[in-house]
């Protein structure tokens, strides 16, 4: 029903922003991971959002979703001289650390949190409006 499309739009945004928050937390947790199970240094991840189009999905009212999670290849890795580290280059003594900047991740975390909170506010406002409309119809 088109009447409740605001709930669907907000729910899709809440889901997308939750995944964005999870990705940022994963980046922060792996800021010093020099060896992953796949091998090599952890690479920072970003989410890519896309609009949900009614024509493609049949989902009325649109919304947003995460189309993919991509690895950041533009931000350079950090190199730290520590010849005693097990992952240090034997020739130079440099350890390759992830391309995660904690300050940038905190800023992204705050932006994602504010976006999530804004969508919760929209959801609660729509719920209050629909409740008031039902109350008036009595």
Order of alpha helices (4+ residues) and beta strands (2+ residues): alpha-beta-alpha-beta-beta-beta-alpha
